[in-house]
Amino acid sequence: MSHHHRRKRGYDDEEGNGYRSKKRRTNEHMEIEDRLESLILRVGEKSTSSLESNLEGLASVLEADLSTYKSKILKILVECAMKLPDKCTIYTTLIGLLNTKNYNFGGECVELLVKSTKDALKSFRWSDARFLLRFMSDLVNCHVVSAGSLLQLLDNFVDAALEEGVPQVRRDWFAYTVLSALPWVGRELYEKKESELDRMLGSLEGYIKRRKKIHHNALRVFKSDHPHPQEEYLDCLWQQIKRLRSDMWIEKHIIRPYLAFDSTLSEALQHNLPSLVPPPHHPSTLYPLPTVIFRMFDYTDCPEGPILPGQHSIERWLIEEQLRHILMSNHLERKECAAQLLSYPLKNKIPLEYIIVEVMFGEIFRLPNPLCLEIAYGSIMIELCKLQPSTMPQVLAQATELLYERIDGMNKTCFDRFVNWFSYHLSNFQFRWSWDDWEDSLTQDPEEPKAKFIREVLLKCLRLSYHQRVVDIVPETFAVFLPDKPIPNFKYAADGPYAGSVEVRASEHLIAAIKRKCTSEEVLALLKQELDPPMAEEDMEDNVYNPVKIEVFTQTLLFLGQKSFSHSFAAIAKFYSVLKALGNTEEAQICILRSVVDLWRTQQQMLVVLIDKLLKTQIVECAAVANWVFSKEMVPEFSKCYIWEIVHLTIRKMNKHVAKLQKDASEARKAIEYSDSDSSDSEDESRGRRKNKPAEKPTEDQVEKLEDKLEAAQADQKNLFLIIFQRFIMILSEHLVRCDTDAVDFKTPWFYWTVGRLHQIFMLHHEQVEKYSTTLETLLFTQDLDPNILDVFHQFVALRM
């Protein structure tokens, strides 16, 4: 290949340096670069030749092209080190072979890897930095990097883990990154630098034993460690590394193609890694949050086929790490993702379906938030069942049973995700399930988790189907769990309980007026005439809201739009100004919300969607929704999922609003600064900048207005969180005092649901709440608060300690 393109280039030169030859040369150059990239990326994929012969062939091709395409080849290899960590040993072997042929290339490659690691650390690309350290570690096995210089680099990372006065999450990341590189290079370091390796591990052990784990309980999926522990991620990896160390650093899982070339590679000269000191901590740096290792199976759960590696074997960590990487790389293409997971290279040595299901549920239940949209995991699981129909559905059914059995101690956020996944999964398999196996729920208090789970699953199935279908899917004995028929409860029907009243008459007149396409002004006049009581003149100025007027209008309008979401949205849009005029105070907005709930009490999806619409159109404010949710009449509903769905969509609405204003204000401010610096530049500099220049420079006044808007929105956001947390504290404290006075146990199902929801607010919105944690500590979560409530706050704060 190299000879061919050299000959062609010489031919071009003979033709002269005209435009055609230059263009042809550029195109050819790019074609060859693309070809090289394709060859490098595809090495290690299925092929008729062995991996070793493919690597030898590729090394020869690349060596011949180094003189012309060296920088491109280096760039591709470093990208592969970061983006294809599952092929780490293939690329290190390739670099090893190139290093034997061209020592300078090996040196440049090592330098670029260190520079890329520095860049990744500076720009907070934590997984890239971790994979690069692993890659450089593996280069020791290929005789490219000296063991001594790698140990020096690892020691620098360990020093960062031992640093005082910085957040524990930073120290954890450095400790985890060093430990996670050791399965690749541990044996080599043990043989060449045993005492230095032992000293380094001793330092890490001291750190791991000293570190605080207040955050652990906040991240657990289950309260209990029986039958499977929910271990903290760094503790678990440390145990796995200790086991590997006691096995003399020998593992049976990493493919090591360089062993075939040992005699060639061992003759090569090695390079010392350039010095790399991790950048210092900065208060604005965000580090990866800690996690727990989710376990739901052990070897007794998969009796047929290969044995499941033990929870503290390094193989378990390596397999899970690789499967997680496949999942994250392909999650946007569900079919491809499922196929990749099932064609895992070492599938014959392990019970693959079990480990895939455990990893998938570990990701669904990951706290504070899963890395992908929840539905992505559900849709990939459906594809797995289609591709592996003989085993995967049974493993998933077994997993569902195990989760149901442990549901009493399940974190409430994970409970919601389990409900969402299971109902979605059922809807894709004709809602078939062996409900009779869950008869124990029939004798439970309806507020207990098992009974609640079945009820919530059926409510979610109703959203994905229709009422009669849901009635048909469960046995008659389970009828107690069935959702009510979703029909509007219109208070002002002519034959209803208020028949003949002023309100019913006003509603009838309103219906007639809307049907003849009246205007908003006519509606307001009609409501005033029919429902406004005679008022003293001084009261008229006060804008006193009239609850009856609000309720009659809201219920009548939404009753007319009952057919679908679209009909309801059209009704809201048509009479937006009426709703806006009626809801001119927070009390009036709460009244609108109550009217919506009274009408659609049996149709939770309609409720959630309509409240979302009222928020988006700013008919009701976020604070009004929060105050309504925590009002006395809603407290008994706290154990129902839909209420918290509304709370989270309210918070997300506020967060999105603040984020948008933040972006707008920051871009406007940058545009002014850009324009000012542009005017002081020389003509050449400003010409070079013009491409990226914003279309129009805003005025200082416009920017200040945007910044004022942002400040007001941030104040609203802070206020929203203060309302929510203050109400939680009041309601939970009242419960604790009442139980203490009555001498009864406060640990009721309602209490667990409510504390679980408090924890959920902290978890799901941790990035926003974190900004106000000092205010929360000063005003609300003070030391005199009951520990049952205060612990939730302390666990949240510990996430970033």
Secondary structure, DSSP 8 states (H G I E B T S, - for coil): -HHHHHHHHHHHHHT-S-HHHHHHHHHHHHHHHHHHHHHHHHTTSS-SS-HHHHHHHHHHHHHHHHHHHHHHHHHHHHHHHHH-GGGHHHHHHHHHHHHHH-HHHHHHHHHHHHHHHHHHHHTT-HHHHHHHHHHHHHHHHTTSB-HHHHHHHHHHHHHHHH-SSS-HHHHHHHHHHHHHHHHHHHHHHHHH-HHHHHHHHHHHHHHHHHS--TTHHHH-SBS--SSS--EEHHHHHHHHHHHHHHTTT--S-S--GGGGGHHHHTTS--B-----------TT-------EE-----GGG--SSS----TTSHHHHHHHHHHHHHHHHHTTSHHHHHHHHHT-TTGGGTTHHHHHHHHHHHHHT-SS--SS-HHHHHHHHHHHHHHSTTTHHHHHHHHHHHHHHTGGGB-HHHHHHHHHHHHHHHHTTTT---GGGGGGGGGS-TTSHHHHHHHHHHHHHHHTS-HHHHHHHS-GGGGGG---------TT-TTSTTTTSHHHHHHHHHHHHHHTT--HHHHHHHHHHHH-----HHHHTTT---HHHHHHHHHHHHHHTTT-HHHHHHHHHHTHHHHHHHT-SHHHHHHHHHHHHHHTTT-HHHHHHHHHHHHHTTSS-HHHHHHHHTSGGGGGGGGSHHHHHHHHHHHHHHHHHHHHHHHHHHHHHHHHHHHHHHHHS-HHHHHHHGGG--SS---HHHHHHHHHHHHHHHHHHHHHHHHHHHHHHHHHHHHHHHHHHTT--S--HHHHHHHHHHHHHHHHTHHHHHHTHHHHHHHTS-TTS-HHHHHHHHHHHHTT-
